[in-house]
Amino acid sequence: MIWILYLILFVLSFTLSVLGAPTWMFILLLILFVAASFLTLLYPLMWQKDAEKVKRYLLKSKQPYHRFLHAFLYEEESEAEARLTKIRQDQARKYAEIMLFTQQERWNDAKPLLKNMKKSDLTLYYSAIVAMEEGRLANYEKHKTQLKDPHYVTWLTVEELRRNGNKNEALTILEKQISTLGGLKLLSALHYKNKLQHSN
């Protein structure tokens, strides 16, 4: 898709130069090109409603973090661990480690990472998960109330219901949420649903 945008940029730039267009038109064209490229890259990760298309995007991506996410969600744990070692960007690697450690229930490995990272919805969510697991209810509630993203709050509510033996109610809430999600959140919710269906 990006190569099509480059081709359009080239054709339009050439046409404008032949027509002797003013400089501001070239600047506007460049701004539109950058915005379109940005949206093309973000759309599958944030808004795409077809889970298979998001999955294929992650699989084909050259970004190590995206390849890790695919392995984490769809492949063996050992493959996710191997992909993790290829992530060079420090913050992305730490996020990947937090996700993996939490899935492996390695709470003592996840906690120092969460403590030293900048506060975000993702770190607050995983901090709440760790606190819930360790029975630190005050910390759990604190993290949960600080979350700004309602989807993360829903996932915590679903987990509370599961732990209290209300698995069917938890699945009903999750199913309703899935119909509203796109991109990586859609894949995450489907992954969580699969785990929930196979849990006690």
N, C-alpha and C positions, 0 to 999 in steps of 0.2 A: 504493500500500500504506500509506503514512504517513497518508493522509486517513482510512483505515479505523480506524487506531489512535486518531486524534483523535476520531472519532465514538464509538468504544467508551469512550474516556476521558470524553467529555461525558455519555453515557448513564449510565455507572456513577457518576460524580460526582453527577449529578442524583438518581439512585436513592438513593445514600447520604445525601444531604442531606435527602430526603423522609423517609427512615427514621430520621433523627436519629443517624446513625453517629458514633462518637467520632473525634477529630482524627487519631489514629494510623492509622485506616483510610484516610483521605485521603492521608496521607503515604506509606503503603505502596503505594497505588494510583499515586501520582505516581512513586515509585521504579520500580515495575514498568513503567510507561509509558515512562520514560526508557530503561530497559534494553531493552525491546522495540523502541523506535525505533532505538537504537544497533545492535542485532543486525540489524534490517531493512536499515539502511544498509550494514553491513559484510558481510552474507552474500554478496551477489553478487561482492564484491571479494576475498573470502578463501576461501569454501567452495563456491561454486556449481560443480557438475561439468559443466554444459552450457555449452560455450564460446560458443554462439550467444547465450545469455541474458546472459552477461557482456559480450559484444560490444555487444548492444543497450543494456545498462545504461550503458556508456560513451558510446554515441552519443546517448542521450537525456539524459544528465546535464547539469546546468547548471554543473558545476564545470569551469573552464578546464583544469585538470590532467587530468581524465578525458577531456575532448575531445581534448587533446593526445595522450594515450595511444592513443585510437582512431585518430587520424591517423597516429601513429608506427607502429602495428602493421598498419594496413589501407589507408592512403591514400598519396598521393604525398608525398615528402619535403618538397616546398614547402609542402604543407598543414600538415604537422607544424611547420615553421618559423613559419608564420603563427599557428598555435595557441599556440605557445610565447610569443609576444609578448603574449598576452592573460592570461598567468598572473601574478597580482599577488603571491601569497604567495612570499616570497623563497626559502625552502628548496625548495618544490615547483618553482619555476622553475629553480633550480640542478640539481635532480635531472633535470629534463627536458633541460636543456642538456647534462649529462653523457651521458645516453642518446643524444641526437642526435649529439653530437660523436664519441662512440665508434663509432656506426654509420657516420658519415662518415669515420672513421679520422683525425680531427683530434686527434691525441694531445696536441699542444702546447697546444690549447685546453682539453682535458679535465683535464690535470694540475693547473693552478693551482686549479681548482674543487675537485678531490678533496682537494688538500692543505689547503684552508682550511675544509672541512666537517667536522662532527662525525663521529667514527668510527662506522660502522654496517655491517651486513652488505651493504647496497647499495653504500656507498662502498668497502668492502674488496673486493667483487667486481669493481667497475670498475677499481679500482687494480690488481688482479691482472691484469685483461685488458690494461691499458696496459703494465704491466711485462712481460707475456708477449710482447706485440707488439714491444717495444723490446729484448727479449733480456736483460732484467735478471732473471735466474733466481732469484737470492737474494731479491730483493724480491717476486717472484712467489710463491715458496714461503712467505715470511713472511706475506703477505696471505692466502694460501689457508689456512694453518694457523690464522689468527685468526678465520676464518669460523665462525659458530655454526650457521648454517642449512645443513643437508645438501643442500638443493636447489641452492644456489649452488655448493657444492663439486662436485656432480655435473655441473653445466654446465661448470665448468672442466675436469673430467676428460674430458668429451666433446670439448671444444675441443682438449685435448692430443692425444687420439686422432685427431681430424681432421687436425691439423697433422702427425702422424706417419704419415699415409696410411691409418689404420684407420677409414675412413668408415663401413663397414658395422657395425663393432663400436660406434662412436659412436652410430649411429642406433638400434641395438638397445637400448642403455642408455637413450637418450632416450625411446624408445617405452615402455619399462617404467616410466620415471618419470612420463610423461604420464598414465598410468592412475591415478596416486595424487594428482594435483594438482587444485586447484580455483581459481576466481577469477582474479586477475591473473597468478599464476604459471602457470596452465594456458595462458592466452593467450600469455605470454612463451615458454613451452616450445614451443608450436605454431608460433610465429613463428620461433624458432630452428631448429626441425625443417625448416621450409620453406626457410630459408636454407641449411641444411646439405645438403638434398637437391639444391639447385641450385649447390652449390659444387664446386670441383675436388677 
